[in-house]
Every structure is written in C-alpha cells, then in structure tokens.
Amino acid sequence: MQKIWEEVKSELKKKIPGHSYRMWIEPIEFVRNEGPAVVLSCPNFFSRKRVHDHYSGLIESQFKNMVPTVCKLVLEIPSKNDKVRKRIDSDPLRPDALPQLSLPNIPVKGSGTGQLLRKDFTFDRFVVGNNNDFAYSAALSLASREEMNQNSLFLLSRTGLGKSHLSQAIGHYILDRFPHENVYYITAEDFMNEMVQAFRTNSIERFKMKYRNQCDVLLMEDIHFLTGKERTQVELAQALDYLFNADKKIIFTSCYLPADIPKINEQLRSRLTSGLISNIESPDFRTRMKILNKKIETLGCNISPRVVEYLAGELSENVRQLEGGLLSVTAKSSLLKTPIDMRLAESVIQNIVQQKQAVTVDYIKKLVCDAFNITPSEIVSRSRKKHIVRPRQVAIYLSRQYTDQPLQAIGKSFNRYHATAIHSIGVVEKQMKADESLRKQLEMIRGKIESR
C-alpha cells in the first residue's frame, strides 16, 4: 500500500498547485491500512485540519481509483513521543473534537523585548502570485527544512508587499512543527534598544548568551534601521557568526538590498549577503483579484465579481492599500446597512486614489523647480550642471512614485531616455540614505503633493 500512496501522491501533484502540494501533501506519510480504511499521518494539528478541510475528498477519490476496496480515509497526528498517535477520521469533525492550535496570540518563545507574531500571518493565508512565488517557495523551503544547506533568507520589498507576512509565517510554521525551538522575532530597532538596556543594567553577557547560544531561529525585521549604528552592528555580526556556525536559521527583511544600505560594516554586510536574497514585487491584476477573494472569504462578506474587479483595478499600489480599501468598503456598508454595490465602492475608493490620479508629471516639475529655485525650461534642458541635474533626478523619482506614467514616458517628459530615468531613480534612492538635507527636501515636496 506504501507504493499505492506514492502513486496517489504523483496524481495529486498534477492536480494541486505546486506550493500547496509542497506544504500540505508532501509531508503526509502512509502509516497502514485497516481493511477498507487507509491511515495516513499528518505532521501536526494545523496540517491535519488543512488536509481534512481541503484535500481529504481528493485523496480518498484517488485511492478509490487505484484500489476500489478502499472506502475510508483516516488521518492521524503523531504524539510528542512519536510512539502513540491520535486518530481522527475524515468524517466531519464535531466542534468539540477539533484540537486547539497553540499559534494565535502567543509570544514567541524567548522573545524578550521582541514582538508577537500576528496570528493571521501564516503560509496558508499568504496569496501566491507571479510577484512573490519565488519568495514564498524560499520561505517555505527554509521553514520546512527541505534544503538543509539553506540557513539564511533576506526578504526584500517595498512597504506593504508581504515581506513581514512571509517572515512571520516562517516563525509560525517552525513553532508548530518544532515546538521546542526558540524563535526570536524582533525588529532591528528593538534589538538595538535591548542591547542598550543590557549595557545600562550591566547584563550584556546575558544579552549575548540569548542571541548567540539560546536562539534557534532569528527573524529580524527592517535590518536597514541599523545604518550608522556601529556598536549594534558589531554585536549583531558577532551573534550571526555564532548562529551561522551552529547551523541556525536567520531571516532578515528590508526595503533595501544589503549593498545599498549605507554605513553598514563589512562583516555585517557579508553576513546579510551570504544567504538567499528574494525580492517581492507589486502584485499584478490577477494576483490582486486572488488577494481580494481570499480576504473576502475570511471576512465572510458578499461582494459581486464586478465590484471585486473594480477594487483590483483601482487599488494597485500594494497589498496593504488593497486590503485597506476592501476593509473601508465593508465598514461603510456595515455602518450604512446597505449592500456593497459599485456606487458604494466608488464613493470609498475615489477618496483613496484621487490623490494619486490628480498628480501629474508637470505638477511635480513645478513643485521641484520651486523647491530648488530653477526654471521649468532648465529642468528639461540638456544641462549637466549639478544644481540642475539633482532637481531633475528628484522630479523623475517623484514622478515614478506619484504617477502611473511608465518610465519611458517619464523620461520623455524630461527629454531623457528610459535608461536615464532608471539611473536617476537609483541615484536619488541612494542619496536619500546618506544626505539628510535631501531627505528633508523630499519630505517637504512629498507633503505638498500629498496635501493636494
């Protein structure tokens, strides 16, 4: 029957999306057959519930196709000592029979001054699309330890695209499958503050012991916060050396590539780049539709496909904007006690996107010219003088950020090629990190754009 199970898995692999198969079906093991029943083992309660709810019928059907005498599927869960198993039939569960998960609302073991994992930031709630499929696969592979040589992952994306979700999903998954491990989830800022407090209270040795010897998995958000924090960088780099040498798991998140983070010492930069770096892009229309439908299913609300398509088309900035827009629509519907139709959706979404729609490249040119005291003709001229080049680059950068114009069109507006527009954006992004005066000037211009 073991051989039959392998054949069943081969058929399931053809019918289930790759990431779902790897996460939910691949870990299932054949245990035994008891007359007309096939007994399979899921690694934990969480996995067992997911398989029962979504795949038990398909698995049972595949078994029946190969062995007509099979008429029942039984799912088991290993006990902690792996000798006794809890047996759960695939019949519908009674409410009191469902084991309670330990994941929601629990502090990460040993987290100290760190953060709590959000209970909804799990792999099964992460919507996979072309923009993030590689990052998802890399995160799942590290969490499930399929690739034994993969110990470090650097998740890169702009704000609101899901890097924190994936990072915390790794934490949830490991805590569920390896409950005896210490998982520390912390921001870079919290790490620094904890270290400073350890110095003040003369407990720095305890702090070092915690991160060097007691940590099995380190999830550190916003690593770019440590720019210029030399003492903290040194301590973190030393802790990472211990963790890497002990074959522990390390996950970083940031809006910047390690090479683009200014004022980072070479030892730390080397550690940040020693693992897999995975980028998360903005979701395309199809993925935005999937995200909305997933959220609607979670909320349990009723929204027509036409309204969902409208939301997916208008809310294109990031996942956070997408989900925030949906919540605003459902909130207004609930307050007014009216159904969610196109009229209601448009009244909410227009307030969210009108600001972006109102901003044009010409408007940004004018603001930048005023801020840098140059003329509109100078900003589009062929001049390469520094006092003109910088405003031009800033205007291109802001045009990319606040308008829907493609880079080629933006470059043309400034009498520049597409490649020059890309270069300008990169220059401004780098200079912002090192030049405080430029950063403040950009904030001032952004304030005027966003208050329009």
C-alpha angles and dihedrals in degrees: 000000000000088000090050089053090054089052090048090052090051090055093045090052089062093052103040126066112261097245092048092048092051093048103041111017105034095062093053114108131201111241108174144304123251108197106290093357128088115208118209130178125226117197096237147352092270093054093043093054092048093049091046094049099043113018112023094093092050093047092048091048092052091051091051091051090057100032111026092191091066109096105156139049122208123192121202134190122213116241120231093267091047090228102091121047130202110230122217122176120220090243114116110289123242111234091245092050096063112101114234115244118232095212108085120085097358126131115243107261110264093000095142107181091356130113134273120248113248108245093224095051096093133128094253091057095049112100111221120213140151089281097060110015094110093048090048093050092047092050093047092046092052093045095048092041094230090143105051092192094056108094103145135049129182112199112202127190146120118269117292100020101108110268092126090048092054093044093053092042087061089053093050093047095050094045089052097046098033103030095169094062124098110238115190116197112186142144120242088244092054090049090055093046091048091051092049090050090050090056092048093051095041091243100117093124090057089049091051092047091052096055099032103041111013101046120094098170125022119196109185121181127204098009090178088074088080093069107135093004094119100172093048091047091054093050093046092048090052091048090050090053089057092047095047092048090050091051093243125157121256127184124184130186128198145151089230137057113249090247090055097051107102125223096018116142117243096244092058093041089053091053092048091054098042094085136049116303114205126185126211115208130198112283118256122229095271092051091046088055090052091049092051094047091049091051092045089053090051093048092046094223130142116239126162120241089243092059092045090053090050092052092047091050097048103037099061103136101089144319093271092056090046095052092040090054092051092049090050091052093049091045093053091047090052095047094048092038090227130130120260106258134154093270093055093043092050092049090056101038095047089063090054100046104028091087092058093043092052094055116090133182090248091053091052091048090055094049093048093047090052092047094049096035098238131125127255090245092054094052092057095038126107090248116133096192112136095236089058101035094058096052089046091053091047091050091050090048093051092044089057091048100046106030135058093228116127117244092252091058092045091051091049090053088062095040090252136124124251092255091053090053090053090049092050092053092050092049093052093047090054096043092050090064095052104030114065094184091056090047091053092047090052091049090053093051091045089052090057092047094049095045093054 
